Amino acid sequence: MYMKTLLKLTLIVLLFTSCRTQNLLVSKKEKDDKSYFVYDENYQYKIRKDDKISISVWGEDDLSVGSEYGIYNSNEVYGKWLLVDANGNIEVPKLGTKNVLSKTIPELKAEIKNELKQYLVNPIVDVKVLNKEITILGEVRNPNTIQVDKDHNNLFELISKTGGFDFYANLKSIKVLRQEGNDVRVTNIDLTNVTTILNQNILLHPGDIVIVPSKKYKEFDKRVSTIIPFTTTVSAAAILMKLF
C-alpha cells in the first residue's frame, strides 16, 4: 500500500513537472538583437491598415480630403481623412479605389500626382499620415502618446517631449517595443553606460512603444524574449508593464 501511494505521488510530480506551462516571454537562448533597432538613414514609414490619410491638391478642393492648402486646416476643423480599410484600400476622389498598404508617402504622392495629370496640367499634391505616433510609458514626467510628423525620431528627443525621466526611472532597463507583422520585437536600452550612451540613442519608428521601468521594483526579467509572437505593441506593453 505504501509503495502504491509513493508511486502515485511520484507520477503526479512528474506530470506537473512535464506539463508546466511555458512562459511565451521567456527565452534563455535568445539575446537582445539591437541590430534590428540600429539607425537606418533610408528608413521611411510605410502605410498600414487603419491609418488616417489626408490628400491635398493645390487649388482643387473637390480632389482633396483634409487639405493643408485651404484657409483653414480642415483636418482639425472638420476631422476629414481617408481611413485605410482592412484590405489596405482608400477611396481617392476622382481616382476611385486605391491600394496603399505598405507604400511610403513619397510613393503614394507620386502615384496620385501622375494619375491626376489626366485632369490637371501640373498637379501639386501632398499626402500626410495623420496618426503617426510614438508612446512613452512608465517613469517619465508626462507619460504620453506623442504625434510625430517626421520619420526619424530618436529616443532622447521623444523622452524630452515627456519632460524627461522621473526620479525613480530605471535607466538600465528601458524597453522598446516594435511591431513586425504579427510579432513584436523587444530591445533593452542601458543608459547608465556612459561609453555607449550615444549608441543607445536609437531611432524610434512611428508605432513604437517605450517603457521606462521603476527602480522601486525589481528589474525586468532579463530572460524576456526579443520577440513576443502573435500580439500587438499595445498588448505586449500591457504584459511587460505587469513585470515591474
Protein Blocks (a to p, Z undefined) as FASTA:
>chain_A
ZZmmmmmmmmmmmmmmmmpccdfkbcfkbccdfklmgccfkbccdddehiacddddehil
klpghiakbmbdfklmnopacdddfkopacdehklpadfehiafklmmmmmmmmmmmmbm
bdcdddddfkbccddehjdfbdcddddfbfbdcfklmmmmnopaafklcfklcccdddeh
jbccdddddfkbmklmmmmmccddehiacddddfkbccddfkbcfbdghiafklmmmmmm
mmZZ
